[in-house]
Amino acid sequence: MIRRFSDIVKEETKIYSHLYFIFVILTDGCIHDMKLTTKLMVDLSYQPISVIIVGIGDNDFEEMDKLDADKVVLTDSDGRVAARDIC
């Protein structure tokens, strides 16, 4: 979903440069591929986007906290740093 959303944003901002997007993630806290998710979030940080993460249930949301990047700047596995905090 994150990848598809990123593709939509890239296409739409080519046509409408004034748009801003909000992406809401409803999650139980489980991330199946943290490396890819982090890369996609770093990619999104260069777009006009905010991401809202809503935790559902009482599972461990530690991985979501890492994406929030309040304490440490979000960096992907290639060493690319997020342009800004989008969560």
N, C-alpha and C positions, 0 to 999 in steps of 0.2 A: 504494500500500500504506500509506503513512504517513497519508494522509487517511482511509482506511477504518479503520485502527487507532485514530485519534483519535476517530472517530465511535463506535466500539465502547466505548472508554474512557468517553466522555461518557454514553452510555446506561447502562453497567454501574454507574458511580459514582452515578447517580441512585437505583439500587436498593440497591446494596451500598457504602456510603460507606467501609468499612474496607479495600477492595481496593487493591493496589499492582500496577502492571504493569511488565513488562520487555519491551522491543521490541528484537530482534536484527536488525541489518541486515548481510547478507552482500553485499559489493560488490566490483566490480573497480575502483572509484574514480571511475567516470564518473557525473556527475550531469547529467541532460539539462535540468533547469530549476532552477537554483540559487535563483532568486528565490522560487519557489513552495515549494521544499524548506525554505528558511530560514524562510519565513512559517509553515509547518506545524510546524517544530521550535520556534519561539517559542510557537505555540499550545499545543503539548504541554508546554512548560515550566510551564504553569499547572495541569497535571494530575498525579496521583500516578503518575509514570512515570520510568523510567530507560531510556536507549537505549544499546545496545552496538553499536559499529560494528566489523565484522571485515573487514579488507582481504584480498582474495584475488588472488594474482598479484603482478606487479612493476610495475604501472602507477603513475601519479602520483596520490597520495592527498591532494593539497593542498586540494581542496574539502572532503574529509572532515575535515581539520584545522580548517577554518573552522567547521564544524558543532560540532566538539568545544569550541570557544570557551574554551580554556584561557588564551589570551593576550589576547583581546578579547571583551567581552561580545557575545553573539549578538543582533543587531538586524535586524529585517526592513526591507523597503523603505519601509514607512510610518513608520519610526522607533520602532516598538514594541520594547522591550527584553525579553529573556527573563527570566522570574521567577527562574530558577536554572539552573545548569549541569546538564543532564540526560544528557550524553554521557560 
